[in-house]
Amino acid sequence: MIRTAAAIVFAALALVVVLPPLILWTLAVQDANFMYSVAMVYVRFVDRVAGIRVRVEGLENIPPTVCIFASNHVSNIDPPAQFPAIPRRIGILAKKQVFRIPVLNIAMKLAGLVPVDREDRESAAASVDLAVKRLKEGLSFCVYPEGTRSRDGRLKPFKKGTFVMAIQAGVPIVPVALIGTQKLMGKGSWTIQPGEVVMRFCPAVDASAYTIERRQELLDEVHRRVAAALPPEQQPLEETPAGAADAGRAAAAMTRPV
């Protein structure tokens, strides 16, 4: 509880003390890279205060070009644990409610992040179009194709929007397996438990080789790779014990610690 309270205090200080001068600097130079870099350093610090340790595997699987990182999603601490460990500036598709937070909303807009209204299909489609524009301008994205957090920690079916984005932008998708965050802060909990998070980058899938008509094939391939990189307790329920064992061996073969 003390670590959680400390992390909340430092996060609040960021909104009041750290972000405002960074926003002014970004407006002055018209470049959000410095603001993003400082923000990620601060997020790493908050992670340490909360007792969150991140171990990264498979960095060699990240292509040098713009890409989409497609990850499973099980906890509110996924983004702060994950984003600083991705070795490049990224954008995200964030719920429109997040853009209502004073100061933070300005920083997010300057950084090129994209708000999404899940209840309005037309608005959501416009958000995908904007994300495609950002990708073509050179900004990579991190997305959670399940659309929401998994309550039991197991990988859920993916929604198609991410894969439409990737095909339209012609960029590769890097499947990402995020392991252990549900043990540190499960869905519905507001207390952070200290511990280790493992983030596995799997071999990328070239979305430019697919058409919109084949988006389901692309979705299935990325989903398969994420599932294979997860431990048995986070794999989809349809996985059999034998399949889980094979998936675990496949995950070990296609990733290595860095």
C-alpha positions as CSV (number, residue, x, y, z in Angstrom):
1,M,0.0,0.0,0.0
2,I,2.9,2.4,0.8
3,R,4.5,1.8,-2.6
4,T,1.2,2.3,-4.3
5,A,0.6,5.6,-2.5
6,A,4.2,6.8,-3.3
7,A,3.7,5.9,-7.0
8,I,0.5,7.9,-7.1
9,V,2.1,10.9,-5.4
10,F,5.0,10.9,-7.9
11,A,2.6,10.5,-10.8
12,A,0.6,13.5,-9.5
13,L,3.8,15.5,-9.2
14,A,4.6,14.8,-12.8
15,L,1.3,16.4,-13.9
16,V,1.9,19.5,-11.7
17,V,5.7,20.0,-11.8
18,V,7.3,18.0,-14.6
19,L,4.9,18.2,-17.6
20,P,4.1,21.9,-17.8
21,P,7.7,23.0,-18.6
22,L,8.0,20.1,-21.0
23,I,4.8,21.2,-22.8
24,L,6.1,24.7,-23.1
25,W,9.4,23.5,-24.5
26,T,7.6,21.3,-27.0
27,L,5.4,24.1,-28.2
28,A,8.5,26.3,-28.6
29,V,10.6,23.8,-30.6
30,Q,7.6,22.0,-32.3
31,D,9.2,18.6,-31.5
32,A,7.8,16.2,-28.9
33,N,10.9,13.8,-28.8
34,F,12.5,15.5,-25.8
35,M,9.2,15.6,-23.8
36,Y,8.7,11.9,-24.6
37,S,12.2,10.9,-23.5
38,V,12.0,12.8,-20.2
39,A,8.5,11.4,-19.6
40,M,9.8,7.8,-20.1
41,V,12.7,8.4,-17.6
42,Y,10.1,9.6,-15.1
43,V,7.9,6.6,-15.7
44,R,10.8,4.3,-15.1
45,F,11.4,6.1,-11.8
46,V,7.8,5.7,-10.8
47,D,8.0,2.0,-11.7
48,R,11.0,1.6,-9.4
49,V,9.1,3.4,-6.6
50,A,6.2,0.9,-7.1
51,G,8.6,-2.0,-7.0
52,I,8.0,-3.0,-10.7
53,R,11.0,-4.6,-12.4
54,V,10.8,-5.2,-16.2
55,R,12.8,-7.9,-18.0
56,V,12.9,-7.6,-21.7
57,E,13.4,-10.5,-24.2
58,G,13.7,-10.5,-27.9
59,L,14.8,-7.0,-28.7
60,E,16.4,-8.4,-31.9
61,N,12.9,-9.1,-33.2
62,I,12.1,-5.4,-33.5
63,P,12.5,-4.2,-37.1
64,P,14.4,-0.9,-37.7
65,T,11.4,0.6,-39.5
66,V,8.1,2.0,-38.2
67,C,5.9,-0.8,-36.7
68,I,3.0,-1.7,-34.5
69,F,3.6,-3.4,-31.2
70,A,0.6,-5.6,-30.5
71,S,0.4,-6.8,-26.9
72,N,-1.9,-8.7,-24.6
73,H,-3.5,-6.6,-21.9
74,V,-4.2,-7.7,-18.3
75,S,-3.6,-4.8,-16.0
76,N,-3.7,-1.0,-15.5
77,I,0.1,-1.1,-15.0
78,D,0.7,-2.6,-18.5
79,P,1.4,0.8,-20.1
80,P,3.7,2.3,-17.5
81,A,5.6,-1.1,-17.3
82,Q,5.7,-1.5,-21.0
83,F,6.2,1.8,-22.7
84,P,9.6,2.8,-21.3
85,A,11.0,-0.6,-22.2
86,I,10.1,-0.1,-25.9
87,P,13.3,1.3,-27.5
88,R,11.7,4.0,-29.5
89,R,9.1,6.7,-29.3
90,I,5.6,5.3,-29.7
91,G,2.0,6.5,-30.0
92,I,-1.1,4.8,-28.6
93,L,-4.8,4.7,-29.1
94,A,-6.1,5.9,-25.8
95,K,-9.7,6.0,-24.4
96,K,-11.2,9.5,-24.9
97,Q,-11.7,9.7,-21.1
98,V,-7.9,9.9,-20.6
99,F,-7.8,13.1,-22.7
100,R,-10.0,14.8,-20.1
101,I,-7.2,14.8,-17.6
102,P,-5.8,18.4,-17.4
103,V,-2.2,19.0,-18.5
104,L,-1.8,15.3,-19.5
105,N,-4.3,15.8,-22.4
106,I,-2.1,18.6,-23.8
107,A,1.0,16.5,-23.6
108,M,-0.7,13.6,-25.2
109,K,-2.0,15.6,-28.1
110,L,1.5,17.2,-28.7
111,A,3.0,13.7,-28.7
112,G,0.6,12.6,-31.4
113,L,-1.5,10.2,-29.4
114,V,-4.9,9.3,-30.7
115,P,-8.2,9.4,-28.7
116,V,-10.7,6.6,-29.2
117,D,-14.4,6.6,-28.5
118,R,-15.3,2.9,-28.3
119,E,-19.1,3.6,-28.2
120,D,-19.1,5.5,-31.5
121,R,-18.1,3.3,-34.5
122,E,-17.8,6.3,-36.8
123,S,-15.5,8.1,-34.4
124,A,-13.5,4.9,-33.8
125,A,-13.0,4.5,-37.5
126,A,-11.8,8.1,-37.7
127,S,-9.3,7.4,-34.9
128,V,-8.0,4.4,-36.9
129,D,-7.5,6.7,-40.0
130,L,-5.6,9.2,-37.8
131,A,-3.4,6.4,-36.4
132,V,-2.6,5.3,-40.0
133,K,-1.6,8.9,-40.8
134,R,0.7,9.0,-37.8
135,L,2.2,5.6,-38.8
136,K,2.9,6.9,-42.3
137,E,4.5,10.0,-40.8
138,G,7.0,7.7,-38.9
139,L,5.5,7.2,-35.5
140,S,5.3,3.6,-34.2
141,F,2.3,2.5,-32.1
142,C,1.7,0.2,-29.2
143,V,-1.8,-1.3,-29.2
144,Y,-3.8,-3.8,-27.2
145,P,-5.9,-5.7,-29.8
146,E,-8.1,-7.4,-27.2
147,G,-9.8,-4.0,-26.7
148,T,-9.9,-4.3,-22.9
149,R,-8.0,-5.9,-20.0
150,S,-8.4,-9.7,-19.5
151,R,-9.9,-10.3,-16.1
152,D,-8.4,-13.7,-15.6
153,G,-5.0,-12.9,-17.3
154,R,-5.6,-15.2,-20.3
155,L,-5.3,-14.0,-23.8
156,K,-8.6,-13.1,-25.3
157,P,-9.7,-12.8,-29.0
158,F,-8.3,-9.9,-30.9
159,K,-10.4,-7.2,-32.6
160,K,-9.7,-6.3,-36.2
161,G,-8.9,-2.6,-36.0
162,T,-5.2,-3.0,-35.3
163,F,-4.8,-5.2,-38.3
164,V,-6.6,-2.9,-40.6
165,M,-4.3,-0.1,-39.4
166,A,-1.2,-2.2,-40.2
167,I,-2.4,-3.2,-43.6
168,Q,-3.4,0.3,-44.6
169,A,-0.1,1.7,-43.4
170,G,2.0,-1.2,-44.8
171,V,4.0,-1.6,-41.6
172,P,5.1,-4.8,-39.7
173,I,3.4,-5.9,-36.5
174,V,5.6,-7.0,-33.6
175,P,3.6,-9.5,-31.4
176,V,4.4,-8.8,-27.7
177,A,3.7,-11.1,-24.8
178,L,3.4,-9.2,-21.4
179,I,3.8,-11.6,-18.5
180,G,3.1,-11.2,-14.9
181,T,1.4,-7.8,-14.6
182,Q,-1.9,-9.4,-13.5
183,K,-0.1,-10.7,-10.4
184,L,1.1,-7.1,-9.6
185,M,-2.2,-5.4,-10.2
186,G,-5.2,-7.4,-11.3
187,K,-8.3,-6.0,-13.0
188,G,-10.4,-4.2,-10.4
189,S,-7.5,-3.7,-8.0
190,W,-6.0,-0.4,-7.0
191,T,-3.0,-1.8,-5.1
192,I,0.3,-2.5,-6.8
193,Q,2.3,-5.5,-5.6
194,P,6.1,-5.3,-6.2
195,G,7.5,-7.9,-8.6
196,E,8.9,-8.7,-12.0
197,V,7.3,-8.2,-15.4
198,V,8.6,-10.1,-18.5
199,M,8.1,-8.5,-21.9
200,R,8.8,-10.7,-24.9
201,F,9.1,-9.3,-28.4
202,C,8.2,-12.0,-30.9
203,P,9.3,-12.1,-34.6
204,A,7.5,-9.5,-36.6
205,V,4.7,-10.2,-39.1
206,D,4.9,-8.1,-42.4
207,A,1.4,-6.6,-42.7
208,S,2.3,-5.3,-46.2
209,A,2.0,-8.9,-47.5
210,Y,-1.7,-8.9,-46.6
211,T,-4.7,-7.3,-48.1
212,I,-7.8,-6.0,-46.2
213,E,-9.6,-9.1,-47.3
214,R,-7.0,-11.2,-45.5
215,R,-7.0,-9.2,-42.3
216,Q,-8.4,-12.2,-40.4
217,E,-5.3,-14.3,-41.4
218,L,-3.0,-11.5,-40.2
219,L,-5.0,-11.3,-36.9
220,D,-4.8,-15.1,-36.4
221,E,-1.0,-15.2,-37.0
222,V,-0.3,-12.4,-34.6
223,H,-2.6,-13.9,-32.0
224,R,-0.9,-17.3,-32.4
225,R,2.5,-15.7,-31.8
226,V,1.5,-13.8,-28.7
227,A,-0.2,-17.0,-27.3
228,A,2.9,-19.1,-28.0
229,A,5.1,-16.6,-26.1
230,L,2.8,-16.6,-23.0
231,P,3.1,-19.0,-20.1
232,P,0.4,-21.7,-19.9
233,E,-1.6,-19.8,-17.2
234,Q,-2.0,-16.8,-19.6
235,Q,-2.7,-18.7,-22.8
236,P,-6.2,-18.9,-24.3
237,L,-8.4,-21.5,-22.6
238,E,-8.7,-23.5,-25.8
239,E,-5.0,-24.4,-25.5
240,T,-4.6,-28.1,-24.5
241,P,-1.9,-29.1,-22.0
242,A,0.1,-30.6,-24.9
243,G,-0.3,-27.4,-27.0
244,A,0.7,-25.3,-24.0
245,A,3.9,-27.3,-23.7
246,D,4.6,-26.9,-27.4
247,A,3.9,-23.2,-27.1
248,G,6.3,-22.8,-24.2
249,R,9.0,-24.5,-26.2
250,A,8.3,-22.3,-29.2
251,A,8.5,-19.2,-27.1
252,A,11.9,-20.2,-25.7
253,A,13.1,-21.0,-29.2
254,M,12.1,-17.7,-30.7
255,T,13.1,-15.3,-28.0
256,R,16.2,-14.9,-25.9
257,P,17.0,-12.6,-22.9
258,V,18.8,-9.3,-23.7
